[in-house]
Amino acid sequence: MSVTIKDARTVLATILKTFAIYVCEGHESTAGEHMGETVPCDGTCMLKTALQPRERKSYADMDATPTLYDAAWGEVSKGNWSIAWEGGNAPDEWVFSDKLVENVREATGGRVFIEPINNCILGVYSS
């Protein structure tokens, strides 16, 4: 069974949310400003950048956000995806995060599981 592009993108967004402080260091959105409050950014401010294909990303963008790869490039079999984040902004050993595994399971309704390929590349597979 294959992982859909939608689920692969959901995993990418979940990485940004799980490691928001590494993606967006402390800026606050004005989402609740009309009610006299501010809401801390959840990392998705960088989703558009993260979703860009590697060919369109600058080195700074690749440092700042993880990058999604299909099986043609990645180290996975057809129908699966990989996500690499090896830049200076990437958290140490992010691919081994139990919290990320839990968040991905929840965000995808259990359809997807993730597994480290190495210390900077994550495999995205169908459950």
N, C-alpha and C positions, 0 to 999 in steps of 0.2 A: 504494500500500500504506500502511496506517495504522500508527502507533506505538501499541502497547497501553498501557493505564494502568500495567501492571506495569513495562514498560520505561521509561515516563516517570518513575515513582517511583524506579526504579533509577538513572536519571540524577540525580535530585534527591539521593538518598543518596550518589552518587559525588561530587557537588559538595561535600557536607558533609565527606566523607572527604578529598578533595583539599585543601580549605581549612580543615581542622580547627582550626587555631590561631585563625582568625577567628570560628569558631562557638563554641568552648569553649576559653577561654584558660587552658590548663594544668591543669585539674582532672584528677585521676587516678581511675580506677575501682578497685574492689577485686576485680576479676575473678581475679587471681592471688594475692590476699592469703593464702589458705590455704597457699600454697607459699612464703610469705615474700617475695613480690615484688608490685609494683604494675604495672599496665599503663596507659600514657597513653591518654586518651580519643581515639578516632578521629573524633570529630565527630558520630557517630550518636546521641549523647545528646540531640540536638536534632531528630531525625528526626520524632518525633510532632508537634512544633511546626511544622516545615517542611511537613509533609503537610496541615496545616489549610488549608481554602479561605480565600481572602483575606478573605471576609466575616467569618470567625471570628477572624482574626488581629488582634492589637492592633498599633499602630504600632511598639511595641518589638519584637514578634515579627517584623514585616516587616523591621525593621532588622537583627535578629539572624540571620535565615535567608532563603534564597531561597524564592520562592513559585511554584508550578506553576499554569499557566493552560492551558485547552483552547483550541481554535480559536475558540470563541464570544467569548472575551475577547481572546485574544492576537493577535499580529500575524503569524499563520501561517494556512495553508490548512487546510481540514477534514482530520481524521485526523492532524494534527501537534499539537505542544505548544510552549509557550514557558515559559521560566523567567526571572523577573525578580528581581533582587537589587540594589536601589539604595540601601539604607540605609547608615548610617554604619559598620556593621560589615563591609560588603562589601569585599573586596580590590579595589584599583585594577585596572581592566582584566581582571577575572577571566574574562570571556567569551573572551579571546584566548589563554588558557593552552593551550599544547601538551600539557602534562602532563594537563590535564583531558580533552582530546580522546583521548589515549592511554588514560586510565583508563575513560572511557565506552565506548570500543571494546571494551576487555577485559571490563568489567562486563556488557555487553549481548551478548557473543558476536558483535560486528560487525553486529548488526541495526539499530543506531541510529547516526546521525551528528549532530553538533551544529555550529551555525554562529552566529556573532554576528549579531544583528539591529542592535544598537547597543552602546554601552559598558556597559549594565546589563541587557540582555535577550538571552537565548540561545534560538535556535530548535532544536527537537528533531524530527528527521526520520527516516524509514525509510531504510535504506541501499539 
